[in-house]
Amino acid sequence: MAEELPEPSGLLVVRAGALTTVQDRGRPGYAHLGVPRSGALDTAAYALANRLVGNAPGAAALETTLDGVGLRALASTVVAVTGAPCPVRISGRPVAWGAPVRLPAGAELEVGRAESGVRGYIAVRGGLAGPPVLGSRSTDLLSGLGLPVLAAGMLLPVGPPGPDPAPAVDVCGLPGPPSELLLPLALGPRADWFTEASLAGLWGAVFRVSPRSNRIGLRTEGGRALVRARAGELPSEGMVLGAVQVPPDGLPVVFLADHPVTGGYPVVGVVPPGPALDAAAQARPGTPVRFVRGR
């Protein structure tokens, strides 16, 4: 008698989108080895997606960029889409955004273009599986660690299901994409590399999100460039999430999850992890950016 083969499971990538990666809470603690933190940029939206499908807090999910993704379920499962608001369809039928929905075996999940914001999060019950690297499945665009960027035809394995999905009780608690990005900035460690007039003007300057922004850093344009008080360059030193580095053009760059662990341009201050950096993940090019005094 022929042995019965197990039914296939997981998600097949039908449409990869502009940039879709696997992300979890990242791999903190390895900067001394030259390994960036990585992980989901909008941490609140990522965490909500996992809660909605009943996953453990650190389960791996998908992070999309602007135009979503298309997936086919090889086995029945439950999914949730959060982050940037967008149309969600299963086999052509509209379904809820920001809520757990059943995805039958063979059905296609189509996550459409973001109506506002930049990054969406798709969690599947059981979490995305695959081999972790240094304790994380996150795709790191800078170092190349983790699972590869999605491409059509890839099979995404899914882990065993956890508890029943949660009701969407807190979906409305997430703020929408910002019309203006306010970043609390604690000055230092290299604020003394800039003139006093330049630092005073920073609080009134209005920059814009540059189209050159990515998972490594939010670049700014426009605004009033910071002016150096001293010449020369720093030896490379450690960088942290939220560090605001100022290259020679004087326009601040806010380091995000895939930032390098060292850098030689002076850091005028640091934006603490939390809601402000989550908002930075959803700020589209052209969004006004202002720095406010932080602690």
C-alpha positions in Angstrom: 0.0 0.0 0.0 1.4 3.4 -1.0 2.4 5.7 1.8 0.2 8.8 2.0 2.1 12.0 1.5 1.4 14.9 3.9 -0.7 17.7 2.5 1.3 20.7 1.3 1.2 23.7 3.6 2.4 27.3 3.6 2.0 30.3 1.3 3.0 30.5 -2.4 4.1 33.9 -3.5 2.1 34.9 -6.6 3.0 38.6 -6.7 6.0 39.8 -4.7 5.4 43.5 -4.7 7.9 46.3 -4.8 9.7 45.1 -1.7 8.3 42.5 0.6 10.5 41.0 3.3 10.1 38.6 6.3 10.4 40.5 9.6 10.1 39.7 13.3 11.6 41.6 16.3 15.0 41.5 14.8 18.4 40.4 16.2 19.5 42.9 18.8 22.6 42.4 20.8 25.0 41.6 17.9 26.3 45.0 17.0 29.7 44.1 18.4 29.8 41.4 15.6 28.9 44.0 13.0 25.3 42.7 12.7 22.5 45.3 12.5 19.3 44.9 14.5 16.8 44.7 11.6 13.2 43.7 12.4 9.8 45.3 11.6 10.0 49.0 11.1 6.5 49.8 12.4 6.6 47.7 15.5 3.1 48.5 16.7 1.5 47.4 13.4 3.6 44.3 13.3 2.7 43.4 16.9 -1.0 44.0 16.2 -1.0 41.7 13.2 0.4 38.9 15.3 -2.1 39.4 18.1 -5.0 39.3 15.6 -4.1 35.8 14.4 -3.2 34.5 17.9 0.6 34.3 17.3 3.3 34.6 19.8 4.7 38.2 20.0 7.9 37.5 18.1 6.4 35.4 15.2 7.7 36.2 11.8 5.4 38.1 9.4 5.6 39.9 6.1 6.4 43.6 5.6 5.3 45.1 2.3 6.2 48.4 0.7 3.6 50.6 -1.0 2.0 48.1 -3.4 1.3 45.0 -1.3 1.7 41.3 -2.2 -0.2 38.4 -3.6 -0.2 35.0 -1.9 -1.9 31.6 -2.4 -2.7 29.4 0.6 -1.7 25.7 0.2 -3.7 24.9 3.3 -6.5 26.7 5.1 -5.3 29.3 7.6 -6.1 32.7 9.2 -4.3 35.9 8.2 -4.5 39.6 9.2 -3.3 42.7 7.4 -2.3 45.9 9.3 0.0 48.9 8.9 -0.7 51.1 5.9 -4.5 51.0 5.1 -5.1 49.1 1.8 -7.7 47.0 0.0 -7.6 43.3 0.9 -9.2 40.6 -1.2 -9.5 36.8 -1.0 -10.0 35.3 -4.5 -11.3 38.6 -5.7 -13.8 39.2 -2.8 -13.2 42.2 -0.5 -12.4 41.2 3.1 -11.6 43.2 6.3 -8.3 45.1 6.8 -7.1 45.1 10.4 -9.0 41.9 11.4 -8.4 38.1 11.3 -9.9 36.5 8.2 -10.0 32.9 7.0 -7.9 32.1 4.0 -9.1 28.7 2.5 -6.8 26.2 0.9 -6.2 27.2 -2.7 -7.5 30.8 -2.3 -5.4 33.8 -3.2 -4.8 36.7 -0.8 -4.4 40.0 -2.6 -3.0 42.9 -0.5 -3.4 46.0 -2.6 -1.6 49.3 -2.9 -1.4 51.4 0.3 -4.0 54.1 0.4 -1.9 56.1 2.8 1.4 55.3 4.5 4.1 53.0 3.2 4.4 49.6 4.9 1.9 46.9 5.5 2.1 43.8 7.7 0.7 40.4 7.0 0.6 37.8 9.8 -0.4 34.2 9.2 -1.6 32.0 12.1 1.4 29.9 13.2 3.9 32.5 11.9 6.3 32.2 9.0 8.8 29.4 9.5 12.2 28.8 7.9 15.7 28.7 9.5 16.5 31.6 11.9 19.8 33.4 11.7 21.2 34.5 15.0 17.8 34.0 16.5 15.8 35.9 13.9 14.1 35.3 10.6 14.3 39.0 9.7 15.5 40.0 6.2 18.4 42.4 6.7 18.9 44.5 3.5 22.2 45.9 4.7 24.0 42.7 5.7 22.1 40.1 3.6 21.3 38.0 6.7 17.9 36.3 7.1 15.4 35.1 4.6 15.6 36.5 1.1 13.5 39.3 -0.3 10.3 37.8 -1.7 10.1 36.8 -5.3 7.2 35.2 -7.3 7.2 31.4 -7.0 8.7 31.3 -3.5 7.1 29.0 -1.0 6.8 30.4 2.5 6.6 27.7 5.2 4.2 28.3 8.1 4.6 27.1 11.7 2.1 25.1 13.7 -1.0 27.2 14.7 -1.2 28.7 18.1 -4.4 29.8 20.1 -7.5 31.0 18.5 -7.3 34.4 16.7 -8.0 37.4 18.8 -10.9 39.8 18.2 -9.9 43.1 16.6 -10.4 45.1 19.8 -7.4 47.4 19.4 -7.1 48.0 15.7 -8.5 51.5 16.1 -5.8 52.3 18.7 -3.1 52.5 15.9 -2.5 56.1 14.6 -2.8 56.5 10.9 0.1 57.5 8.7 1.4 61.0 9.6 0.6 64.1 7.7 3.6 65.6 9.5 6.4 63.7 11.1 7.4 65.0 14.6 10.6 63.4 15.9 11.6 63.9 19.5 15.4 64.5 19.5 17.7 64.2 22.5 20.8 66.1 21.5 24.2 64.4 21.6 26.7 62.8 21.5 28.2 65.0 18.7 26.0 68.1 18.9 29.1 70.1 19.6 30.2 69.5 16.0 27.6 72.0 14.9 27.3 75.7 15.4 25.0 77.1 18.1 23.0 79.0 15.5 22.6 75.8 13.5 21.3 73.9 16.5 19.0 76.7 17.5 17.6 76.7 14.0 17.0 73.0 14.0 13.9 73.3 16.2 12.2 75.6 13.7 13.4 73.9 10.5 10.9 71.9 8.4 12.5 69.2 6.3 10.8 66.7 4.0 11.1 62.9 3.7 13.4 62.1 0.8 12.5 59.5 -1.8 15.9 58.0 -1.1 14.7 56.8 2.3 14.6 53.0 2.9 14.8 50.5 5.7 18.3 51.7 6.5 17.5 55.3 7.2 14.9 58.0 6.7 16.7 60.7 4.6 15.6 64.3 4.7 15.6 67.1 2.1 14.8 70.7 2.1 14.9 72.5 5.4 17.9 74.3 6.8 21.1 72.4 6.5 23.1 72.0 9.7 26.5 73.9 9.6 29.6 72.3 11.1 31.5 74.1 13.9 34.7 72.1 13.2 36.5 70.6 10.2 37.6 67.1 9.7 35.9 63.7 10.2 35.3 61.4 13.1 36.8 58.0 13.4 34.0 55.4 12.9 32.0 54.9 16.1 29.0 52.9 17.2 25.5 53.7 15.9 22.1 52.9 17.5 18.5 52.7 16.3 17.2 56.3 16.0 20.6 57.9 15.7 20.4 61.1 13.6 23.5 61.3 11.6 24.4 64.4 9.6 26.4 63.8 6.4 28.4 66.6 4.7 25.3 68.1 3.0 24.0 69.0 6.5 20.7 67.2 6.0 19.8 64.8 8.8 19.4 61.0 8.3 17.4 59.1 10.9 18.7 55.5 11.3 16.1 52.8 11.1 16.1 49.0 11.7 18.7 48.0 9.0 21.2 50.8 9.9 24.9 50.2 9.9 26.4 49.5 13.4 29.2 52.0 12.9 29.5 55.4 11.1 31.9 58.3 10.7 29.5 61.2 10.3 28.6 63.1 13.5 25.4 62.2 15.3 23.5 65.3 16.4 21.1 63.4 18.5 18.9 60.3 18.9 15.2 59.7 18.4 14.1 57.1 21.0 12.4 53.8 19.8 8.6 53.9 20.0 5.7 55.7 18.3 7.9 58.3 16.5 10.0 55.7 14.7 6.9 53.7 14.0 5.5 56.8 12.3 8.7 57.3 10.4 8.2 53.8 8.9 4.9 55.1 7.4 6.0 58.6 6.2 5.8 58.9 2.5 8.3 61.0 0.4 7.4 64.7 0.7 6.0 64.3 4.2 7.1 67.3 6.4 9.6 66.4 9.1 10.2 68.5 12.2 12.5 67.7 15.2 11.2 68.6 18.6 13.1 68.7 21.9 13.2 65.2 23.5 14.8 63.7 26.6 
